[in-house]
Amino acid sequence: MTSRETLLATLTPLLAAESRAEAPAAGVEPDDLEQAVWLRLLERLQEDGAPDRPADWLRRAVRAEARRARRASARERPYHGEPAQEAHRSPETSALVSERRRVLRAAVRRTPGHCPRLLTAMLHPADPTYREIAGALGISQGSLGPMRSRCLGCLRRMLAAEVPAPGVGGRVP
């Protein structure tokens, strides 16, 4: 066995134990933590060679990766968009959402100039980037933002004219 193979064989059980101990507090799976530390160790072996005290280095690396995972999970926020919510909808809610989409698409078709093509591209389920939209429409990416603002303003005015403003106390006349 080479020195690297001996080092890896020696550290494997220690890494597994340390990862199982630190993972619950970090909110990650022990295997994910273990994999991150293995990667860190392999990078270290390529750059600087083996650490002087491998067991101590390994413990510090596990704790550092666990801290990194905790910080990352603290910054993450769940996405509360339509796709996740559609599974829990009642038939009535699904019908209302479908009707809103139909009204929006009809209003988009009535917008002037290049707006129907632009707004249809922006409403595409694949959620294209500005670059993709500009390429599909044959316009420069820099003009897409101002054009988008004008089209959304026009659409907003059209939809506001169709929906009566609430009166006193929130009542619709």
N, CA, C and O atoms as a DFTB+ gen file, in Angstrom:
692 C
 N C O
     1  1       0.838      -1.195       0.000
     2  2       0.000       0.000       0.000
     3  2       0.873       1.245       0.000
     4  3       1.898       1.308       0.678
     5  1       0.448       2.222      -0.767
     6  2       1.180       3.483      -0.797
     7  2       0.805       4.299       0.441
     8  3      -0.114       3.950       1.183
     9  1       1.525       5.369       0.637
    10  2       1.253       6.213       1.810
    11  2      -0.131       6.857       1.704
    12  3      -0.811       7.027       2.716
    13  1      -0.552       7.217       0.489
    14  2      -1.888       7.803       0.313
    15  2      -2.971       6.789       0.630
    16  3      -3.950       7.111       1.304
    17  1      -2.801       5.569       0.149
    18  2      -3.794       4.529       0.415
    19  2      -3.871       4.236       1.904
    20  3      -4.960       4.021       2.436
    21  1      -2.730       4.224       2.584
    22  2      -2.706       4.007       4.031
    23  2      -3.421       5.152       4.741
    24  3      -4.209       4.931       5.661
    25  1      -3.137       6.381       4.302
    26  2      -3.782       7.549       4.906
    27  2      -5.294       7.476       4.723
    28  3      -6.043       7.689       5.677
    29  1      -5.750       7.177       3.508
    30  2      -7.178       7.102       3.258
    31  2      -7.831       5.973       4.044
    32  3      -8.930       6.146       4.570
    33  1      -7.179       4.833       4.133
    34  2      -7.727       3.705       4.896
    35  2      -7.804       4.035       6.388
    36  3      -8.739       3.620       7.071
    37  1      -6.829       4.773       6.883
    38  2      -6.812       5.154       8.302
    39  2      -7.898       6.187       8.601
    40  3      -8.537       6.122       9.651
    41  1      -8.113       7.133       7.695
    42  2      -9.050       8.224       7.948
    43  2     -10.503       7.866       7.665
    44  3     -11.401       8.553       8.152
    45  1     -10.760       6.823       6.903
    46  2     -12.136       6.484       6.523
    47  2     -13.053       6.283       7.719
    48  3     -14.107       6.917       7.769
    49  1     -12.709       5.431       8.691
    50  2     -13.633       5.262       9.825
    51  2     -13.764       6.528      10.674
    52  3     -14.844       6.824      11.186
    53  1     -12.675       7.267      10.823
    54  2     -12.728       8.504      11.613
    55  2     -13.624       9.527      10.923
    56  3     -14.424      10.194      11.580
    57  1     -13.495       9.654       9.606
    58  2     -14.330      10.597       8.866
    59  2     -15.803      10.213       8.946
    60  3     -16.662      11.079       9.108
    61  1     -16.093       8.937       8.835
    62  2     -17.489       8.479       8.923
    63  2     -18.066       8.825      10.296
    64  3     -19.194       9.307      10.393
    65  1     -17.303       8.582      11.344
    66  2     -17.783       8.865      12.702
    67  2     -17.966      10.364      12.924
    68  3     -18.984      10.792      13.468
    69  1     -16.998      11.152      12.510
    70  2     -17.093      12.605      12.680
    71  2     -18.265      13.173      11.884
    72  3     -18.976      14.055      12.364
    73  1     -18.463      12.670      10.676
    74  2     -19.561      13.156       9.843
    75  2     -20.909      12.816      10.453
    76  3     -21.819      13.644      10.455
    77  1     -21.040      11.603      10.970
    78  2     -22.303      11.224      11.620
    79  2     -22.556      12.078      12.853
    80  3     -23.708      12.372      13.173
    81  1     -21.511      12.476      13.542
    82  2     -21.679      13.284      14.750
    83  2     -22.040      14.739      14.427
    84  3     -22.847      15.343      15.133
    85  1     -21.460      15.297      13.382
    86  2     -21.663      16.719      13.067
    87  2     -22.859      16.992      12.153
    88  3     -23.420      18.087      12.186
    89  1     -23.251      16.022      11.345
    90  2     -24.286      16.250      10.328
    91  2     -25.627      16.698      10.887
    92  3     -26.208      17.632      10.333
    93  1     -26.164      16.090      11.960
    94  2     -27.485      16.533      12.428
    95  2     -27.530      18.008      12.812
    96  3     -28.506      18.695      12.511
    97  1     -26.492      18.496      13.470
    98  2     -26.475      19.902      13.876
    99  2     -26.312      20.829      12.676
   100  3     -26.742      21.982      12.713
   101  1     -25.689      20.323      11.616
   102  2     -25.486      21.140      10.429
   103  2     -26.688      21.100       9.494
   104  3     -26.804      21.924       8.587
   105  1     -27.587      20.134       9.719
   106  2     -28.758      20.025       8.868
   107  2     -28.464      19.414       7.511
   108  3     -29.155      19.708       6.536
   109  1     -27.441      18.562       7.437
   110  2     -27.091      17.895       6.187
   111  2     -26.996      16.397       6.432
   112  3     -26.963      15.943       7.575
   113  1     -26.954      15.647       5.360
   114  2     -26.773      14.206       5.460
   115  2     -25.306      13.915       5.771
   116  3     -24.422      14.602       5.259
   117  1     -25.035      12.907       6.603
   118  2     -23.638      12.566       6.912
   119  2     -22.823      12.249       5.661
   120  3     -21.648      12.607       5.580
   121  1     -23.439      11.578       4.684
   122  2     -22.717      11.237       3.454
   123  2     -22.304      12.484       2.678
   124  3     -21.224      12.520       2.089
   125  1     -23.166      13.515       2.677
   126  2     -22.827      14.757       1.985
   127  2     -21.648      15.450       2.662
   128  3     -20.743      15.959       2.001
   129  1     -21.676      15.457       3.962
   130  2     -20.582      16.060       4.729
   131  2     -19.288      15.289       4.494
   132  3     -18.223      15.876       4.303
   133  1     -19.399      13.988       4.513
   134  2     -18.228      13.145       4.288
   135  2     -17.644      13.388       2.896
   136  3     -16.427      13.491       2.738
   137  1     -18.499      13.477       1.908
   138  2     -18.040      13.703       0.540
   139  2     -17.330      15.053       0.416
   140  3     -16.309      15.153      -0.265
   141  1     -17.856      16.078       1.063
   142  2     -17.235      17.400       1.000
   143  2     -15.841      17.374       1.629
   144  3     -14.917      18.014       1.127
   145  1     -15.695      16.639       2.718
   146  2     -14.388      16.571       3.376
   147  2     -13.412      15.740       2.539
   148  3     -12.233      16.082       2.448
   149  1     -13.889      14.656       1.928
   150  2     -13.012      13.874       1.040
   151  2     -12.495      14.758      -0.081
   152  3     -11.312      14.714      -0.415
   153  1     -13.364      15.547      -0.653
   154  2     -12.957      16.442      -1.725
   155  2     -11.903      17.425      -1.224
   156  3     -10.893      17.660      -1.887
   157  1     -12.149      17.984      -0.066
   158  2     -11.186      18.925       0.525
   159  2      -9.840      18.244       0.761
   160  3      -8.791      18.840       0.515
   161  1      -9.866      16.991       1.240
   162  2      -8.623      16.254       1.497
   163  2      -7.887      15.968       0.185
   164  3      -6.669      16.133       0.112
   165  1      -8.609      15.547      -0.840
   166  2      -7.951      15.267      -2.112
   167  2      -7.343      16.525      -2.719
   168  3      -6.259      16.474      -3.300
   169  1      -8.036      17.652      -2.587
   170  2      -7.460      18.914      -3.054
   171  2      -6.204      19.245      -2.268
   172  3      -5.214      19.709      -2.833
   173  1      -6.247      19.009      -0.982
   174  2      -5.088      19.274      -0.116
   175  2      -3.909      18.386      -0.501
   176  3      -2.767      18.845      -0.541
   177  1      -4.189      17.112      -0.783
   178  2      -3.125      16.185      -1.153
   179  2      -2.464      16.603      -2.463
   180  3      -1.253      16.439      -2.617
   181  1      -3.232      17.137      -3.404
   182  2      -2.674      17.569      -4.679
   183  2      -1.842      18.834      -4.532
   184  3      -0.807      18.975      -5.184
   185  1      -2.282      19.750      -3.688
   186  2      -1.604      21.037      -3.569
   187  2      -0.432      20.998      -2.592
   188  3       0.692      21.355      -2.949
   189  1      -0.695      20.564      -1.359
   190  2       0.304      20.678      -0.296
   191  2       0.825      19.340       0.206
   192  3       1.778      19.301       0.984
   193  1       0.226      18.268      -0.220
   194  2       0.617      16.967       0.324
   195  2      -0.203      16.655       1.569
   196  3      -1.108      17.401       1.941
   197  1       0.127      15.563       2.190
   198  2      -0.621      15.109       3.363
   199  2      -0.427      16.065       4.541
   200  3       0.662      16.606       4.731
   201  1      -1.486      16.273       5.330
   202  2      -1.338      17.124       6.520
   203  2      -0.407      16.454       7.532
   204  3      -0.269      15.231       7.549
   205  1       0.233      17.279       8.380
   206  2       1.165      16.744       9.374
   207  2       0.455      15.842      10.372
   208  3       0.930      14.752      10.692
   209  1      -0.684      16.308      10.858
   210  2      -1.476      15.513      11.808
   211  2      -2.837      15.262      11.165
   212  3      -3.769      16.041      11.363
   213  1      -2.956      14.179      10.396
   214  2      -4.159      13.951       9.593
   215  2      -5.450      13.868      10.398
   216  3      -6.475      14.388       9.957
   217  1      -5.428      13.234      11.557
   218  2      -6.656      13.094      12.341
   219  2      -7.146      14.459      12.822
   220  3      -8.345      14.733      12.777
   221  1      -6.242      15.309      13.277
   222  2      -6.636      16.648      13.720
   223  2      -7.135      17.481      12.539
   224  3      -8.129      18.199      12.648
   225  1      -6.434      17.376      11.412
   226  2      -6.864      18.104      10.217
   227  2      -8.265      17.663       9.819
   228  3      -9.112      18.488       9.475
   229  1      -8.500      16.362       9.869
   230  2      -9.799      15.825       9.474
   231  2     -10.908      16.352      10.377
   232  3     -11.965      16.746       9.884
   233  1     -10.689      16.367      11.679
   234  2     -11.713      16.886      12.600
   235  2     -12.014      18.350      12.310
   236  3     -13.175      18.757      12.280
   237  1     -10.954      19.147      12.096
   238  2     -11.166      20.562      11.776
   239  2     -11.903      20.728      10.448
   240  3     -12.770      21.592      10.317
   241  1     -11.558      19.902       9.470
   242  2     -12.208      19.994       8.155
   243  2     -13.689      19.625       8.253
   244  3     -14.525      20.270       7.621
   245  1     -14.023      18.603       9.032
   246  2     -15.427      18.212       9.199
   247  2     -16.203      19.346       9.847
   248  3     -17.304      19.677       9.407
   249  1     -15.647      19.936      10.874
   250  2     -16.338      21.030      11.559
   251  2     -16.471      22.259      10.650
   252  3     -17.493      22.944      10.679
   253  1     -15.443      22.533       9.849
   254  2     -15.510      23.675       8.929
   255  2     -16.585      23.443       7.866
   256  3     -17.337      24.362       7.539
   257  1     -16.664      22.234       7.328
   258  2     -17.698      21.927       6.335
   259  2     -19.091      21.971       6.958
   260  3     -20.048      22.397       6.312
   261  1     -19.204      21.538       8.197
   262  2     -20.498      21.597       8.885
   263  2     -20.918      23.054       9.097
   264  3     -22.091      23.388       8.924
   265  1     -19.974      23.925       9.468
   266  2     -20.289      25.358       9.613
   267  2     -20.713      25.954       8.281
   268  3     -21.665      26.732       8.221
   269  1     -20.002      25.588       7.199
   270  2     -20.348      26.086       5.878
   271  2     -21.757      25.646       5.487
   272  3     -22.521      26.429       4.923
   273  1     -22.097      24.396       5.785
   274  2     -23.433      23.887       5.459
   275  2     -24.509      24.604       6.278
   276  3     -25.586      24.899       5.761
   277  1     -24.223      24.885       7.552
   278  2     -25.185      25.626       8.386
   279  2     -25.415      27.021       7.849
   280  3     -26.553      27.487       7.785
   281  1     -24.331      27.697       7.459
   282  2     -24.481      29.051       6.907
   283  2     -25.263      29.021       5.606
   284  3     -26.107      29.884       5.369
   285  1     -24.992      28.044       4.770
   286  2     -25.703      27.946       3.490
   287  2     -27.186      27.678       3.721
   288  3     -28.031      28.278       3.056
   289  1     -27.513      26.788       4.649
   290  2     -28.928      26.485       4.886
   291  2     -29.641      27.663       5.549
   292  3     -30.850      27.817       5.381
   293  1     -28.921      28.491       6.293
   294  2     -29.545      29.663       6.899
   295  2     -29.913      30.701       5.842
   296  3     -30.867      31.457       6.025
   297  1     -29.162      30.744       4.732
   298  2     -29.441      31.710       3.667
   299  2     -30.487      31.202       2.687
   300  3     -31.079      32.001       1.962
   301  1     -30.728      29.916       2.645
   302  2     -31.673      29.359       1.686
   303  2     -33.102      29.652       2.120
   304  3     -33.436      29.595       3.303
   305  1     -33.928      29.962       1.143
   306  2     -35.343      30.210       1.386
   307  2     -36.143      29.301       0.472
   308  3     -35.772      29.112      -0.686
   309  1     -37.229      28.738       0.967
   310  2     -38.038      27.871       0.090
   311  2     -38.727      28.695      -0.986
   312  3     -39.070      29.859      -0.776
   313  1     -38.917      28.085      -2.117
   314  2     -39.612      28.731      -3.229
   315  2     -41.094      28.434      -3.092
   316  3     -41.501      27.273      -3.051
   317  1     -41.896      29.480      -3.021
   318  2     -43.339      29.312      -2.874
   319  2     -44.043      29.733      -4.159
   320  3     -44.916      30.601      -4.142
   321  1     -43.665      29.124      -5.252
   322  2     -44.259      29.463      -6.543
   323  2     -45.442      28.573      -6.845
   324  3     -45.822      27.725      -6.038
   325  1     -46.006      28.770      -7.988
   326  2     -47.209      28.041      -8.378
   327  2     -47.027      26.531      -8.488
   328  3     -47.902      25.799      -8.025
   329  1     -45.944      26.020      -9.074
   330  2     -45.882      24.572      -9.289
   331  2     -46.052      23.754      -8.008
   332  3     -46.748      22.739      -8.020
   333  1     -45.438      24.172      -6.918
   334  2     -45.553      23.408      -5.673
   335  2     -46.958      23.539      -5.081
   336  3     -47.438      22.631      -4.403
   337  1     -47.606      24.661      -5.339
   338  2     -48.921      24.878      -4.755
   339  2     -50.029      24.213      -5.555
   340  3     -51.104      23.957      -5.012
   341  1     -49.797      23.924      -6.843
   342  2     -50.849      23.375      -7.684
   343  2     -51.333      22.024      -7.193
   344  3     -52.502      21.690      -7.383
   345  1     -50.468      21.239      -6.570
   346  2     -50.859      19.907      -6.123
   347  2     -51.905      19.970      -5.010
   348  3     -52.663      19.017      -4.831
   349  1     -51.961      21.072      -4.259
   350  2     -52.856      21.179      -3.107
   351  2     -54.083      22.046      -3.387
   352  3     -54.777      22.451      -2.454
   353  1     -54.352      22.329      -4.639
   354  2     -55.463      23.203      -4.971
   355  2     -56.776      22.441      -5.010
   356  3     -56.843      21.250      -5.314
   357  1     -57.800      23.187      -4.688
   358  2     -59.144      22.642      -4.868
   359  2     -59.527      22.830      -6.333
   360  3     -58.895      23.621      -7.032
   361  1     -60.535      22.128      -6.806
   362  2     -60.970      22.326      -8.201
   363  2     -61.397      23.767      -8.474
   364  3     -61.170      24.289      -9.566
   365  1     -62.011      24.405      -7.486
   366  2     -62.454      25.782      -7.671
   367  2     -61.250      26.713      -7.855
   368  3     -61.255      27.582      -8.726
   369  1     -60.247      26.526      -7.046
   370  2     -59.056      27.364      -7.142
   371  2     -58.364      27.140      -8.478
   372  3     -57.921      28.095      -9.117
   373  1     -58.267      25.886      -8.903
   374  2     -57.654      25.589     -10.203
   375  2     -58.420      26.270     -11.332
   376  3     -57.812      26.794     -12.266
   377  1     -59.746      26.266     -11.253
   378  2     -60.560      26.911     -12.287
   379  2     -60.323      28.420     -12.293
   380  3     -60.213      29.026     -13.360
   381  1     -60.243      29.031     -11.107
   382  2     -60.000      30.475     -11.034
   383  2     -58.625      30.833     -11.594
   384  3     -58.489      31.819     -12.320
   385  1     -57.607      30.040     -11.263
   386  2     -56.260      30.299     -11.770
   387  2     -56.239      30.164     -13.286
   388  3     -55.630      30.983     -13.974
   389  1     -56.895      29.144     -13.806
   390  2     -56.962      28.957     -15.265
   391  2     -57.663      30.140     -15.934
   392  3     -57.237      30.595     -16.996
   393  1     -58.721      30.630     -15.325
   394  2     -59.446      31.773     -15.882
   395  2     -58.563      33.024     -15.872
   396  3     -58.555      33.782     -16.842
   397  1     -57.819      33.245     -14.779
   398  2     -56.918      34.398     -14.716
   399  2     -55.861      34.320     -15.817
   400  3     -55.553      35.318     -16.469
   401  1     -55.317      33.134     -16.010
   402  2     -54.316      32.960     -17.065
   403  2     -54.918      33.224     -18.441
   404  3     -54.277      33.849     -19.286
   405  1     -56.131      32.758     -18.673
   406  2     -56.796      32.969     -19.954
   407  2     -57.002      34.460     -20.202
   408  3     -56.756      34.950     -21.304
   409  1     -57.456      35.183     -19.172
   410  2     -57.678      36.624     -19.299
   411  2     -56.350      37.339     -19.562
   412  3     -56.292      38.254     -20.383
   413  1     -55.302      36.935     -18.882
   414  2     -53.989      37.549     -19.080
   415  2     -53.493      37.310     -20.501
   416  3     -53.019      38.241     -21.152
   417  1     -53.594      36.087     -20.986
   418  2     -53.151      35.768     -22.349
   419  2     -53.960      36.555     -23.392
   420  3     -53.410      37.023     -24.388
   421  1     -55.255      36.692     -23.154
   422  2     -56.086      37.462     -24.085
   423  2     -55.660      38.928     -24.084
   424  3     -55.603      39.555     -25.142
   425  1     -55.363      39.478     -22.908
   426  2     -54.922      40.873     -22.825
   427  2     -53.565      41.038     -23.500
   428  3     -53.323      42.047     -24.163
   429  1     -52.678      40.057     -23.337
   430  2     -51.365      40.124     -23.983
   431  2     -51.526      40.171     -25.498
   432  3     -50.815      40.919     -26.169
   433  1     -52.438      39.395     -26.037
   434  2     -52.664      39.390     -27.492
   435  2     -53.182      40.739     -28.002
   436  3     -52.966      41.081     -29.164
   437  1     -53.858      41.502     -27.149
   438  2     -54.419      42.797     -27.559
   439  2     -53.440      43.954     -27.420
   440  3     -53.750      45.064     -27.852
   441  1     -52.262      43.730     -26.830
   442  2     -51.302      44.823     -26.671
   443  2     -50.762      45.235     -28.039
   444  3     -50.748      44.430     -28.970
   445  1     -50.315      46.498     -28.161
   446  2     -49.876      47.002     -29.471
   447  2     -48.433      46.618     -29.816
   448  3     -47.644      46.240     -28.950
   449  1     -48.122      46.726     -31.094
   450  2     -46.746      46.598     -31.584
   451  2     -46.118      45.231     -31.344
   452  3     -46.715      44.183     -31.590
   453  1     -44.902      45.294     -30.857
   454  2     -44.129      44.074     -30.592
   455  2     -44.453      43.461     -29.228
   456  3     -43.922      42.407     -28.879
   457  1     -45.303      44.104     -28.477
   458  2     -45.596      43.648     -27.108
   459  2     -46.159      42.221     -27.038
   460  3     -45.749      41.468     -26.155
   461  1     -47.070      41.819     -27.919
   462  2     -47.577      40.450     -27.797
   463  2     -46.471      39.396     -27.883
   464  3     -46.455      38.441     -27.106
   465  1     -45.538      39.577     -28.841
   466  2     -44.448      38.601     -28.975
   467  2     -43.540      38.622     -27.757
   468  3     -43.138      37.570     -27.260
   469  1     -43.210      39.833     -27.269
   470  2     -42.314      39.954     -26.121
   471  2     -42.944      39.361     -24.865
   472  3     -42.317      38.563     -24.168
   473  1     -44.183      39.752     -24.579
   474  2     -44.834      39.272     -23.359
   475  2     -45.103      37.770     -23.420
   476  3     -45.013      37.086     -22.401
   477  1     -45.432      37.253     -24.599
   478  2     -45.625      35.806     -24.739
   479  2     -44.323      35.072     -24.476
   480  3     -44.315      34.029     -23.822
   481  1     -43.229      35.610     -24.980
   482  2     -41.924      34.989     -24.724
   483  2     -41.583      35.028     -23.231
   484  3     -41.022      34.073     -22.693
   485  1     -41.924      36.131     -22.569
   486  2     -41.607      36.246     -21.139
   487  2     -42.493      35.348     -20.285
   488  3     -42.087      34.937     -19.198
   489  1     -43.696      35.040     -20.759
   490  2     -44.603      34.165     -20.015
   491  2     -44.373      32.691     -20.314
   492  3     -45.073      31.835     -19.774
   493  1     -43.417      32.389     -21.153
   494  2     -43.159      31.002     -21.540
   495  2     -42.807      30.179     -20.300
   496  3     -42.051      30.650     -19.451
   497  1     -43.341      28.951     -20.178
   498  2     -43.075      28.129     -18.984
   499  2     -41.608      27.783     -18.777
   500  3     -41.202      27.491     -17.652
   501  1     -40.799      27.808     -19.841
   502  2     -39.376      27.476     -19.704
   503  2     -38.588      28.603     -19.040
   504  3     -37.411      28.422     -18.729
   505  1     -39.214      29.766     -18.817
   506  2     -38.585      30.915     -18.178
   507  2     -37.263      31.277     -18.860
   508  3     -36.199      31.156     -18.253
   509  1     -37.327      31.722     -20.124
   510  2     -36.099      32.023     -20.862
   511  2     -35.376      33.242     -20.299
   512  3     -35.981      34.097     -19.653
   513  1     -34.081      33.304     -20.555
   514  2     -33.267      34.444     -20.123
   515  2     -33.476      35.603     -21.081
   516  3     -34.056      35.435     -22.154
   517  1     -32.996      36.794     -20.688
   518  2     -33.083      37.958     -21.574
   519  2     -32.370      37.669     -22.890
   520  3     -32.860      38.038     -23.957
   521  1     -31.229      37.019     -22.819
   522  2     -30.460      36.713     -24.025
   523  2     -31.271      35.825     -24.967
   524  3     -31.295      36.058     -26.176
   525  1     -31.934      34.807     -24.415
   526  2     -32.738      33.908     -25.239
   527  2     -33.934      34.636     -25.855
   528  3     -34.257      34.427     -27.024
   529  1     -34.582      35.483     -25.072
   530  2     -35.734      36.229     -25.589
   531  2     -35.285      37.180     -26.695
   532  3     -35.916      37.256     -27.749
   533  1     -34.187      37.908     -26.450
   534  2     -33.691      38.853     -27.458
   535  2     -33.324      38.115     -28.745
   536  3     -33.605      38.608     -29.837
   537  1     -32.704      36.951     -28.632
   538  2     -32.358      36.168     -29.813
   539  2     -33.584      35.695     -30.565
   540  3     -33.616      35.742     -31.795
   541  1     -34.600      35.236     -29.834
   542  2     -35.821      34.746     -30.480
   543  2     -36.580      35.872     -31.176
   544  3     -37.188      35.652     -32.223
   545  1     -36.549      37.069     -30.606
   546  2     -37.283      38.191     -31.182
   547  2     -36.457      38.981     -32.195
   548  3     -36.993      39.820     -32.920
   549  1     -35.152      38.711     -32.242
   550  2     -34.292      39.425     -33.179
   551  2     -34.050      40.869     -32.797
   552  3     -33.925      41.728     -33.670
   553  1     -33.980      41.152     -31.499
   554  2     -33.696      42.511     -31.034
   555  2     -32.484      42.465     -30.125
   556  3     -32.077      41.394     -29.675
   557  1     -31.904      43.630     -29.852
   558  2     -30.731      43.653     -28.985
   559  2     -31.154      43.433     -27.531
   560  3     -32.250      43.806     -27.115
   561  1     -30.260      42.825     -26.792
   562  2     -30.553      42.541     -25.385
   563  2     -30.706      43.836     -24.589
   564  3     -31.482      43.886     -23.635
   565  1     -29.979      44.877     -24.970
   566  2     -30.058      46.158     -24.270
   567  2     -31.396      46.856     -24.431
   568  3     -31.811      47.597     -23.540
   569  1     -32.080      46.638     -25.547
   570  2     -33.374      47.287     -25.751
   571  2     -34.515      46.487     -25.142
   572  3     -35.651      46.960     -25.087
   573  1     -34.218      45.286     -24.690
   574  2     -35.264      44.429     -24.150
   575  2     -35.858      44.986     -22.851
   576  3     -37.074      44.932     -22.666
   577  1     -35.033      45.512     -21.959
   578  2     -35.526      46.044     -20.684
   579  2     -36.499      47.199     -20.855
   580  3     -37.602      47.149     -20.310
   581  1     -36.122      48.250     -21.604
   582  2     -37.059      49.361     -21.816
   583  2     -38.331      48.926     -22.537
   584  3     -39.427      49.384     -22.214
   585  1     -38.172      48.041     -23.512
   586  2     -39.347      47.552     -24.243
   587  2     -40.257      46.765     -23.304
   588  3     -41.479      46.903     -23.361
   589  1     -39.677      45.958     -22.461
   590  2     -40.436      45.183     -21.476
   591  2     -41.210      46.125     -20.557
   592  3     -42.388      45.893     -20.285
   593  1     -40.560      47.180     -20.080
   594  2     -41.230      48.136     -19.197
   595  2     -42.422      48.791     -19.880
   596  3     -43.490      48.920     -19.281
   597  1     -42.244      49.204     -21.132
   598  2     -43.356      49.825     -21.864
   599  2     -44.509      48.840     -22.052
   600  3     -45.674      49.193     -21.868
   601  1     -44.175      47.608     -22.416
   602  2     -45.223      46.604     -22.659
   603  2     -45.964      46.254     -21.367
   604  3     -47.187      46.119     -21.370
   605  1     -45.228      46.106     -20.266
   606  2     -45.886      45.795     -18.993
   607  2     -46.760      46.955     -18.532
   608  3     -47.833      46.739     -17.969
   609  1     -46.299      48.200     -18.771
   610  2     -47.125      49.359     -18.429
   611  2     -48.409      49.379     -19.227
   612  3     -49.479      49.672     -18.693
   613  1     -48.303      49.068     -20.498
   614  2     -49.489      49.022     -21.367
   615  2     -50.435      47.923     -20.896
   616  3     -51.644      48.138     -20.810
   617  1     -49.898      46.766     -20.596
   618  2     -50.709      45.641     -20.123
   619  2     -51.375      45.982     -18.785
   620  3     -52.542      45.659     -18.565
   621  1     -50.632      46.630     -17.910
   622  2     -51.179      47.023     -16.612
   623  2     -52.357      47.973     -16.773
   624  3     -53.377      47.829     -16.100
   625  1     -52.208      48.953     -17.675
   626  2     -53.303      49.902     -17.919
   627  2     -54.522      49.199     -18.510
   628  3     -55.659      49.505     -18.151
   629  1     -54.278      48.255     -19.418
   630  2     -55.401      47.514     -20.033
   631  2     -56.150      46.705     -18.977
   632  3     -57.380      46.713     -18.937
   633  1     -55.413      46.018     -18.136
   634  2     -56.059      45.177     -17.126
   635  2     -56.742      46.020     -16.058
   636  3     -57.792      45.630     -15.547
   637  1     -56.163      47.175     -15.710
   638  2     -56.780      48.051     -14.712
   639  2     -58.101      48.606     -15.236
   640  3     -59.039      48.813     -14.466
   641  1     -58.176      48.847     -16.539
   642  2     -59.417      49.362     -17.122
   643  2     -60.511      48.298     -17.118
   644  3     -61.694      48.633     -17.057
   645  1     -60.136      47.036     -17.182
   646  2     -61.123      45.945     -17.206
   647  2     -61.644      45.598     -15.826
   648  3     -62.767      45.113     -15.691
   649  1     -60.839      45.841     -14.792
   650  2     -61.231      45.485     -13.429
   651  2     -61.654      46.754     -12.726
   652  3     -60.862      47.690     -12.619
   653  1     -62.889      46.811     -12.240
   654  2     -63.331      48.034     -11.557
   655  2     -62.564      48.239     -10.249
   656  3     -62.263      47.290      -9.525
   657  1     -62.261      49.497      -9.974
   658  2     -61.561      49.828      -8.735
   659  2     -62.527      49.674      -7.567
   660  3     -63.706      50.005      -7.698
   661  1     -62.050      49.177      -6.424
   662  2     -62.940      49.049      -5.281
   663  2     -63.371      50.415      -4.770
   664  3     -62.601      51.376      -4.777
   665  1     -64.595      50.474      -4.335
   666  2     -65.138      51.716      -3.798
   667  2     -64.850      51.817      -2.300
   668  3     -63.937      51.174      -1.782
   669  1     -65.642      52.632      -1.624
   670  2     -65.493      52.829      -0.195
   671  2     -65.742      51.508       0.520
   672  3     -66.724      50.825       0.229
   673  1     -64.894      51.152       1.421
   674  2     -65.072      49.918       2.178
   675  2     -64.707      48.679       1.373
   676  3     -64.978      47.560       1.809
   677  1     -64.089      48.863       0.191
   678  2     -63.670      47.736      -0.611
   679  2     -64.733      47.166      -1.505
   680  3     -64.523      46.132      -2.139
   681  1     -65.896      47.835      -1.570
   682  2     -66.999      47.321      -2.402
   683  2     -66.787      47.720      -3.860
   684  3     -66.360      48.835      -4.159
   685  1     -67.089      46.801      -4.745
   686  2     -67.009      47.076      -6.171
   687  2     -68.354      47.625      -6.611
   688  3     -69.383      47.007      -6.341
   689  1     -68.376      48.799      -7.299
   690  2     -69.658      49.387      -7.701
   691  2     -70.365      48.559      -8.745
   692  3     -71.457      48.921      -9.185
